[in-house]
Amino acid sequence: MRNVLYVKLSETAAVAFPGRNLKFILATSATNVEVSYGGDDGGIGTFDLTVTSGKADEVIKALCQMAGEGVGLIHVGDEIAGTYFSSDVTAIAAVAASA
């Protein structure tokens, strides 16, 4: 496993998955980016990032670069700590585990 992406919404909602399982990243609005990944169970999981208005494209490019080039644990975001991989990410809006 080359890298693992990690996202934490709350103490009970967090997900970590291999970067190779990243399926797609979609700007669903000027302020929302949806990330989809495949689970080991064959299901699809998602998480939504709230982003600075008009910066969805930059966030998508940065996340793609991190997933493609990064090695080890890639901290996408921690809503409790208020830390994100990009200053243009302002929140983690939702996490849905693969089912």
C-alpha positions in Angstrom: 0.0 0.0 0.0 1.6 3.3 -1.1 -0.7 5.8 0.7 -3.8 6.0 2.8 -6.2 9.0 2.8 -7.7 9.9 6.2 -10.8 11.9 6.9 -12.4 12.6 10.3 -15.8 14.2 10.7 -16.4 13.3 14.4 -15.3 10.9 17.1 -17.7 8.3 15.5 -17.4 9.2 11.8 -14.0 8.7 10.3 -12.6 6.9 7.3 -9.2 5.8 6.0 -8.7 4.1 2.7 -5.9 3.3 0.2 -5.3 6.1 -2.3 -5.6 3.5 -5.1 -9.3 3.1 -4.1 -10.1 6.7 -5.0 -12.9 6.5 -7.6 -13.8 10.1 -8.5 -13.8 13.7 -7.2 -16.6 15.9 -8.2 -17.4 19.6 -7.6 -21.1 19.5 -6.9 -21.3 23.2 -6.4 -19.1 26.3 -6.0 -18.6 25.4 -2.4 -18.8 21.5 -2.3 -16.5 18.7 -3.4 -17.6 15.1 -3.2 -15.0 12.4 -3.0 -15.9 8.8 -3.8 -13.8 5.7 -2.9 -14.2 2.0 -3.2 -14.3 -0.2 -0.2 -12.9 -3.6 0.3 -16.5 -4.9 0.4 -17.0 -3.7 -3.2 -19.2 -0.8 -2.0 -18.7 2.9 -2.5 -18.1 5.4 0.2 -18.1 9.2 0.0 -17.1 12.3 1.9 -18.0 15.9 1.2 -15.6 18.8 1.6 -16.9 22.4 2.0 -14.5 24.7 0.1 -14.0 28.4 -0.4 -16.4 29.6 -3.1 -14.8 29.3 -6.5 -11.9 27.1 -5.3 -13.4 23.7 -5.9 -11.2 23.1 -9.0 -8.0 24.0 -7.0 -9.0 21.6 -4.2 -9.7 18.8 -6.6 -6.3 19.3 -8.3 -4.5 19.4 -5.0 -6.2 16.2 -3.7 -5.5 14.4 -6.9 -1.8 15.4 -6.7 -1.6 14.2 -3.1 -3.3 10.9 -3.8 -1.1 10.3 -6.9 2.2 11.3 -5.4 1.9 11.0 -1.7 3.4 8.2 0.4 2.2 7.1 3.8 -0.7 8.7 5.7 -2.4 11.6 3.8 -4.3 13.8 6.2 -7.3 15.1 4.2 -9.1 16.7 7.1 -10.1 16.5 10.8 -13.3 18.4 11.5 -12.8 18.2 15.3 -9.3 19.7 15.1 -10.2 22.1 12.3 -7.3 21.0 10.2 -7.4 20.3 6.4 -4.9 19.6 3.7 -5.7 22.9 2.0 -6.5 26.3 3.3 -9.4 26.3 0.7 -11.1 23.5 2.6 -13.3 24.9 5.3 -15.2 21.9 6.6 -15.9 18.2 6.2 -19.6 18.2 5.5 -20.4 14.4 5.5 -18.7 11.0 5.7 -20.5 7.9 4.4 -18.6 4.6 4.8 -18.6 2.0 2.1 -21.6 -0.3 2.4 
